Amino acid sequence: MAEEPAAPVACPFCGLACDDFFDLGDDLDSKGCGLAAEGLAIPAEGGGPRLAGGAVALDQAVTAAAKLLRGSAAPLIAGLGSDVDGLRAALALAERVGATVDHLASDGLFRNLSVLRRKGMIALTLGELRSRCDLLVVIGADPRPGFPRFYQRWFNASLPAPIGGGTRRVLFLGAEPLPETRADLGEIPIAVVPGEISRLAELALGLRSLVAGDYFSAGSIAGVSRNVLTDVAQRLGAARFGAAAWAAEAFTFPHGDIAVSALLDLIRALNRTTRFGAVPLTGRDNGMGAVQVATWQTGYPLRLAFEAGTLRHDPTHLSWRYRLAQADLLVWLSSFRREPPPPFDGPVIALTAPGTAFAAPPAVCIPVGVPGLDHAGDVFRSDGVVALRLARRRPSTLPRAAEVLQAMNEALAC
Ligand code: SF4
């Protein structure tokens, strides 16, 4: 009997969720992804649960965590790096104990989301980028470090010609591409327009004016001369199917959301004469999954507080960074990476990938399995349109974060 073809394996270590592996790890060297190699180096054993550094059985750790949660007046459940099942369990626990909930990478997510819900977004899937795009504009710092195989998988010289015609070109607006990116792109013509990325909103609005043919009197904007801006606007307008990609997590300058808003205005103006769309690169640690799960469970994205039987959503004041100072208990969930909890003035319940190094022993520490390595699960890709199934890839006795959170919830119900 013919052998069944091996099923593809999705990688859990960034928002691209590459699913072109047949045995995760085997061909990483040829694919050149250091981020995945780092994830694969997470050990399969974590030394077991601990209370203030002392080893205990899992049920003792769960009982101790439930006791802390019961006594907390203002718990914060943050990090939220987990698969869909873990996220559902975290929300159920938050509802029971009246916690605030937010994801580690929500700053970047909300720079896009806050604009998306005000004015909408003409967005592309990664599949559209690969099959249709003739001009990719990369805005701000090269996103390759956080999305190492972005070009290798979705936009490079070895892909078939774009559907509908055109020749692939790429324009880096604001910063130089990394040398690895140039190698990934191959023979694709690369243009670079350096500029002050902290003034991206001005840059994008200037380009929008030029694209729309509006009055434009500036001699330069954000370090880019009027002549260069005019040339860029012409290139954008000449695209048959353009894409503008950015990683909003890097927009750490003041009012990064306004920069996103200006980019969406530019894209809207371009769509009067051609086809152009946004490719916002987000979703590390299944952040896009956290947005999806929170939305379908509650009607709101992250930054939620379950308070006195009601649900509150506040994109500013319920960010985990802001709430750290007000919380009296932190539940920190990071199952994809060995990300320790931030400095916190109170007890910490840490559900983290094995081998996480802590500045001080958490009150309760329970090493949990890595989704896609130690157990199966589901994650959402950066573009939010595809949920990918992760497979278990190695023998492991580590509990799933979902199981641990559910056990805490059940202990609180008693
Ligand atoms: S680019 Fe991201 S999803 Fe793809 S192999 Fe690397 S870490 Fe995994």
Residues whose N, C-alpha, C, O or C-beta is under 5 A from the ligand:
A	BS01	SF4	C11 F13 C14 L16 A17 C18 C33 L35 A36 F147 P148 R149
